[in-house]
Structures are given as structure tokens and as C-alpha cells.
Amino acid sequence: MGKAEIRGIVALRKYWSRALENQPDLHFKVLDIFSGVDMMVITYVNHNEVKAAETLHFDENAMVVMASACHSLK
């Protein structure tokens, strides 16, 4: 969506609104979920059959404070 980093609720809402407008058939099939200390990794296949992994880092209130994603080079 043009930026590697998104900060704040307003920017996140704008990101997802634009993403859903550009890809109305967007959907995911979860393959696996891994848990760690204050983090989790979700692997999935997206609507274009591209495999991906997303890592979520949580603070002491269980709120996501950082997330990153990697996609297969297919």
C-alpha cells in the first residue's frame, strides 16, 4: 500500500480501507499459528494463493505494538 511502516489507529484504518477498496475479494486461509513470549506468528495463504507469515508483538496489555509480514516469492 505504499509504506513499509504504519503508525497509529488513523493510519491503520486508512491503510485497510484502501486495501479493501483495491482488493474486494481479499481473504486468507490460516495455515498455522505459533506462540512465543509476548508474540505470535500466523502463517496463511492469501486470495492470490501467496503464502505469508505475520509476526505480532504484544505489550503488557496484550495490545499489538509491532507487526511485520513476509510473503513467498512464488
C-alpha positions as a Markdown table, in Angstrom:
| # | Residue | x | y | z |
|---|---|---|---|---|
| 1 | Met | 0.0 | 0.0 | 0.0 |
| 2 | Gly | 3.0 | 2.3 | -0.5 |
| 3 | Lys | 4.6 | 2.4 | 3.0 |
| 4 | Ala | 6.6 | -0.1 | 5.0 |
| 5 | Glu | 5.5 | 1.4 | 8.3 |
| 6 | Ile | 2.1 | 2.4 | 9.7 |
| 7 | Arg | 1.8 | 4.3 | 13.0 |
| 8 | Gly | -1.4 | 4.9 | 14.8 |
| 9 | Ile | -5.1 | 3.9 | 14.6 |
| 10 | Val | -6.0 | 6.6 | 11.9 |
| 11 | Ala | -3.2 | 5.5 | 9.6 |
| 12 | Leu | -4.1 | 1.8 | 10.1 |
| 13 | Arg | -7.7 | 2.4 | 9.3 |
| 14 | Lys | -6.7 | 4.3 | 6.2 |
| 15 | Tyr | -4.4 | 1.5 | 5.1 |
| 16 | Trp | -7.0 | -1.2 | 5.5 |
| 17 | Ser | -9.8 | 0.9 | 3.9 |
| 18 | Arg | -7.6 | 1.5 | 0.9 |
| 19 | Ala | -6.5 | -2.2 | 0.8 |
| 20 | Leu | -10.1 | -3.4 | 0.8 |
| 21 | Glu | -11.2 | -1.0 | -1.9 |
| 22 | Asn | -8.3 | -2.2 | -4.1 |
| 23 | Gln | -8.9 | -5.9 | -3.4 |
| 24 | Pro | -12.5 | -6.5 | -2.6 |
| 25 | Asp | -12.0 | -10.3 | -2.9 |
| 26 | Leu | -9.3 | -10.2 | -0.2 |
| 27 | His | -9.4 | -13.3 | 2.1 |
| 28 | Phe | -7.0 | -15.5 | 3.9 |
| 29 | Lys | -6.7 | -19.2 | 4.8 |
| 30 | Val | -4.8 | -19.7 | 8.1 |
| 31 | Leu | -2.3 | -22.5 | 7.9 |
| 32 | Asp | -0.8 | -22.3 | 11.4 |
| 33 | Ile | -0.4 | -20.2 | 14.5 |
| 34 | Phe | 2.8 | -20.2 | 16.6 |
| 35 | Ser | 3.0 | -18.6 | 20.0 |
| 36 | Gly | 6.1 | -17.2 | 21.8 |
| 37 | Val | 6.9 | -14.8 | 24.6 |
| 38 | Asp | 4.8 | -11.7 | 24.0 |
| 39 | Met | 4.5 | -12.6 | 20.3 |
| 40 | Met | 2.8 | -14.8 | 17.8 |
| 41 | Val | 3.3 | -15.8 | 14.2 |
| 42 | Ile | 0.4 | -16.6 | 11.8 |
| 43 | Thr | 1.0 | -18.3 | 8.5 |
| 44 | Tyr | -1.6 | -18.2 | 5.8 |
| 45 | Val | -2.4 | -18.2 | 2.1 |
| 46 | Asn | -4.0 | -15.1 | 0.7 |
| 47 | His | -6.6 | -14.7 | -2.1 |
| 48 | Asn | -3.8 | -14.8 | -4.7 |
| 49 | Glu | -2.5 | -18.2 | -3.4 |
| 50 | Val | 0.6 | -16.5 | -2.0 |
| 51 | Lys | 2.0 | -17.9 | 1.3 |
| 52 | Ala | 2.7 | -15.4 | 4.0 |
| 53 | Ala | 3.7 | -15.2 | 7.7 |
| 54 | Glu | 2.9 | -12.3 | 10.0 |
| 55 | Thr | 4.6 | -11.7 | 13.3 |
| 56 | Leu | 2.7 | -9.8 | 16.0 |
| 57 | His | 4.5 | -8.4 | 19.1 |
| 58 | Phe | 2.4 | -7.6 | 22.2 |
| 59 | Asp | 2.8 | -5.2 | 25.1 |
| 60 | Glu | 2.0 | -5.9 | 28.8 |
| 61 | Asn | -1.7 | -5.1 | 28.0 |
| 62 | Ala | -1.8 | -7.6 | 25.2 |
| 63 | Met | -2.0 | -4.9 | 22.6 |
| 64 | Val | -0.1 | -5.2 | 19.3 |
| 65 | Val | 2.8 | -2.8 | 19.4 |
| 66 | Met | 4.6 | -4.1 | 16.3 |
| 67 | Ala | 3.8 | -6.3 | 13.4 |
| 68 | Ser | 5.7 | -7.5 | 10.3 |
| 69 | Ala | 4.8 | -9.6 | 7.3 |
| 70 | Cys | 6.8 | -11.7 | 4.8 |
| 71 | His | 5.4 | -13.2 | 1.6 |
| 72 | Ser | 6.7 | -16.0 | -0.5 |
| 73 | Leu | 8.5 | -15.1 | -3.7 |
| 74 | Lys | 6.4 | -17.6 | -5.7 |
